[in-house]
Amino acid sequence: MPIFDFSYVKAEFEAVGSPEPKNWDDIYDALKKLKAKYPDSTPLGGRGKELGQNFRQFFEQSFTSGKSGQPAFNDQVVAFDPDKKEWYYGPTAPGFKDSIAFLAKLYKEKLLDNEYLTMDMNALQAKIKDKKVFMIDDYVGGLSGIGDLNPGGVLVPLPMPTFGGNAQILGYTGSHVGDRGTVLSGSLKGDKLDRVLQMLNYMYSDEFYDHLYWNPEVTGEKDGKKYYTNEGMYSGDAAVKDKYLPWSIMGGFQVDNETTTKAGTPYADYKLNVLTAEANKDKYLQQPILPFDTEQSKRLSEIQTTLTDYWNQTIDQFIVGKKSMDDWDGFISDLNGKGAEEEVAIYNEVYKKFFQ
């Protein structure tokens, strides 16, 4: 399911005339005004110590309308173009460079906290409470105590901003961030196969769905309808209950990369109203899963290790001003020479073999 990857203190943004910023120009103007109002603040923050590369990913996804790839906690990946039916290197996507340049501008103007790479959740919470940070590149659910500590300063999710007139995306989709799952196995000659089949059957039953979507510990029932009790809510829920569902009920089953739902459950309604009705479903096309052979997988692992090491050593230097954005093209050229071009070639070779 899509998630909002940014959160903000809506009351503070409203006070400077930007209650619901839609694009990065709106946000930049609001951050400038908040900096003027609170000179000791650095209005945008993040817990980079815990999120790592995810800090940049949220911006890259937004500025490229999701075309930087479908990363699994790695922001330099090979991405698929469904129109051209070919793979390309994610950091070359239109808008990617702009996302890094934007962060560099915020850092230079002290609108981005200079501890964004090293801050953990506790430090970030303290800065929000002290009115030093008003927007974070994070989902608000993990910071649920802020509303209680700072009345009127409740963080709420911010729908993904747009850049340069690009189409809006809602955020990552849980089924597309990476491969996750549980394997049930049984031998035809063993005595466990019947039990495995029983478990699979139960996992698609109404009883299991009810447990998945209506945790008994935080669920009440009135007039035949279930509802979530206050014990299952966080302080920002009231403002976003019609837009977002908590992490605890984001799970589901995937069939052909599509989450199956039980009719009438919260996620089924959310999926119908948001993913299907409000969003263009084409934005959530799953990238083809390529069957690399052993040799290819080994080579790709070697390349990605080399690229990731160089990327991690270099990328934030652009943001903190140690490298000029004028050096960006040379940086991409270096990455190509270190294996990015070969990586893309392997992807396209396998794709053509099995999908064309």
N, C-alpha and C positions, 0 to 999 in steps of 0.2 A: 504494500500500500504506500502511497506517497506520504512523505512527511515534510513539514515545514522546517527548513534547516536554519532559520534565523528567528530570534525572539527579541522583543524590545519592551521598554517601559512605556507603554502607550500613553499614560498620563503626561509624561514628560515631553514626548513627541507632540502630543496634542497642544501642550502649553506653548510650543514654539511654532504652531501653525501647520503641523504635519501629522495628523492623527493616523492616517493610513497611507504611508508612502508606497507608491506603486513601482517606482524605478530608482536606479542608482543616483540619478540627478537629484531626486526628491530627498533621498537619504543623505547625500552629501550636504545639501543645504541645511537639513535638520541637524546633522552632526556639527556643522559650523556654528549654528545658532546655540546649540547646547554647550559647545566649548566657550562661546562668548558669555553665556549665562553662568556657567560653572568653570571658571578659568583653570582650576586645578584638576579638572577631569580630562580623561581620554575616552571619549564617548563610546567607542567601539572596543570591545574586548573579547577574549576567548581563552579557553583552557587548553592551550597548545600542548602543555606537558602531558595531558591525557589524550587529547584528540590527535596530536601529531599532524600528519598530512591532511587529515580531514578539515583542518582550518582552511586551507587553501581550496580544497575540493568544492566546498559550498559556493565559493565565489566563482570558481571555474565553471561549475555546472550552470550557474545562473547566467554568466556572461556569454556562454556558448549555447544557451538553450539546450543543455544536455548533450551537446555534441563533442564534449571532451572525453566521452567514453562512459562506460558503466563500471566505475572503479570499485574495488574491494579494498578500501583503505590504502590506496596507492593512486596518486594523481598524475602519473605519466603512464598511460596504458595505450594499447592498440584499440582503436574504435572502429565500428562498422557503419558504413553509409548505406542505408537501405535503398536509396534511390539509385546510386551508382553500382550497388552490389559489389562493393569492394571495401577493404580495410585500409586504415590510415593511422598515422601516429597522432594520438589525442592532443598533445600540446601544439600541434599545427592547426587545430580547428580555429576558424574565425572567432575572435572574441577572447581566446585564451590569453594571449599576450596582454590584452586590455585589462583582464582581471588582475594580473600581476602589477601592471602600471597603476591601476586604481588603488591597490593596497599600498603601493609605494608612495603615492600622493597622500593617502591618509596618514601614513607613518611619518612622512616629512612634516606634515602640518599638525602633528600631535593629536590627530583624531583617532588613531589606532594606538592602543596601549602598547608601550614599548616592551612589556613583559608578555606579549601574546604568545610567544614561543615557550615560555617557561611556567606560566601560571597554571595552577591546578584549580579544582572546583572550589575549595575553601577560600582561596585568595580571590577568586572571581566573585564569589558570593559577598565577600566583605566589601569589595569595590562597588558592587551594585547597591548594597545597603548604605554605603557612605556617599552615594551619588557621585561616584567617580566614573562609572560605566553605565550606559543606558541601552546598549544594544549588544547582543552576543551572537556569534555564529554557532548556535547550538539550539537544540530543542529544549524547551523550558521545563519539561517534566522532571529532569534531574535536579532542578533548582527550586523544588516546590516550597521550601521554607521562606523564600524571599518575600512573598506577599504578607506573611505574618510578621516578619521582622521589620518591614518597611511599609506600613499601611499606605495605600494609595499609589504605591510603586510596584504594582504587580506586573511581572513579566508575562507577556502573552505571545503566542506564535505569530510570526510575521510571514505572510505568504511570499513565496520566492519573488524578489524584485526582478524587473526586466532591464535589459541593456540595449540601447540603440535601436529601439523599435522591434527587437526580436520577440518571438512568441514566448509567452510565459510557460514555465514548467512548474509543477507542484512540488518538486523535490525528488529525492530518490524513491524508488519503489522497492519495498522490502524483498521482493522475489528477484530483483535484478542487481542487488548490491554484490551478491556472491553466492556460491553454492553452499547451501546449508541443508542438513537433513539427518534422518535416522535410517539406518539400514536394518531390516529384519531379514534374517536368512534361515533357511531350513533345507535339509537334504531330503531328496525324494526317498532315500533309503532309511532315513532316520525316523525318530518318533516325535519330532518337534514340528513337522510341517503343518499338521492340523492346527496346532496352537498358533503358529504364525498367521495362517489364513484367518483364524478367528480374530486375531488382533487387528488385521487389516480390515476385516468386515466391521469390527467395532469402531474403528477410527472414522468410518464414514456414516456412523449411525446418528440418529437424532440425539440420543443420550450423550454421546461424546461431544457433539457440537454444543449441546447445552452447557456441558462442563467447560468447554473451551471459551465460549462467549459470555457465560454467566457464572463466574466464579462464585460458589456458594458463600464464601466468606464475606463478600462485599456486595451481595445481591439480595434485594428484597422483592416482594411480589404483592401487588394490590390489584383487585378486580381482574385477576387473571393475566396481568401484564407484569413482566419483570422490570426492575430498575436498579441502577447502581446507588448504593448507599453512600453517605458522606465519607465513610471510612475508605472507600475506594477511589475518592476524588483527590485532586490536588487543588491548591488555592486558585490557580488560574482557570480551572475548568468552566466556571460560570461564563467567562467571556468567550470561550471557544467550543463549547459543547456541541454546537451544530456544525462545526468545521473540522473537528479533529477527534480522534479516538486515542485513549492512552495506550502506551506500549503494551500493557498486559493483554490487550485483545487484538493485537495486530497480526497474530499468527493465523495460519490457514494451510490448506493443502494446495499443492500446485499440480495442475494437469495441463500439459502443453503450455507451461509458463503462465497459466491463468489461475488465480486463486479461486477455489470452489467455496461456495458459501451456502448456508442454510437460509432459506427465505424467511424474512422477518427479523433476522438478527441485526444488530447494529452495523456490523461491517457490510452485510448484504445491502442495507439501505444506503450506507455511505458510498459503496462502490457504484451503485446505480445512480445516485444523485450527483456524485462528484466525478468519478472516473469516466463514466459513460456520458452523462448529460452535460456537465460543465466543461470537461476536458476533451481534447481530441485524442482518442484512443491510440492514434498512430504515434503519439509521443512516447508511448510505453512499449514499443516493439522490442521484443527480446533479441539480443544479438545471437546469431547462430552459435551453437556449441560445437566446436571443431574437434574432430577425432585425431589428435596428433599421435604419431607413433612414438616409440620410446626414444629414438634418436632425436627427433624434433623436440620432444618435451625437455630432454636434457639440454639441448642447445638453447632453447627459449629460456630455461631457468638460468643458464650461464649469462645470457645477454641481459636479462632483467636484473640480475644481481649487479652487474656492471653499471647499467643505466641508473638503477636506484641509488647506488652509492654516489655516483657523480651528481645526480639530480639533488639529492638531499644535502650535499656539500655546497651546492651553488644556488638553488632557487631562491632561498630567503635572502641571499645577498642583494638580489634585485629589490626586494621589498624594503630592506633597512638602509639602502643607499650605498652599499659597498660596491655594487656593480651598476652601471648605467643601462637603462632600457635600450640604448643604442647598441648594446652588445648582444641583444636578444637573438638576432639572426645567427650570429656566430655561435651562440650557445646551442641553438637547435642543430646547427651544422656539426658541432662537436658530438651531440647525442646521436646523430645519424651515423657518424664515423665510429662511434662506440657500439653500434649494433642496432639502432632503431630501424634503419632501412632494411637490414637483414631480417629483423623481427617481423616487420610488415610483409616482406616478401614471403616468408614462411606461412603466415596467416593466409595470404591470398592464394598461395599454391594449394594449400589444403582445402580452402573454400571452393576453388574451382574444381578440384578433383571430386569432391563429395556433394556439392550443392548446385553445380551448373552442368 
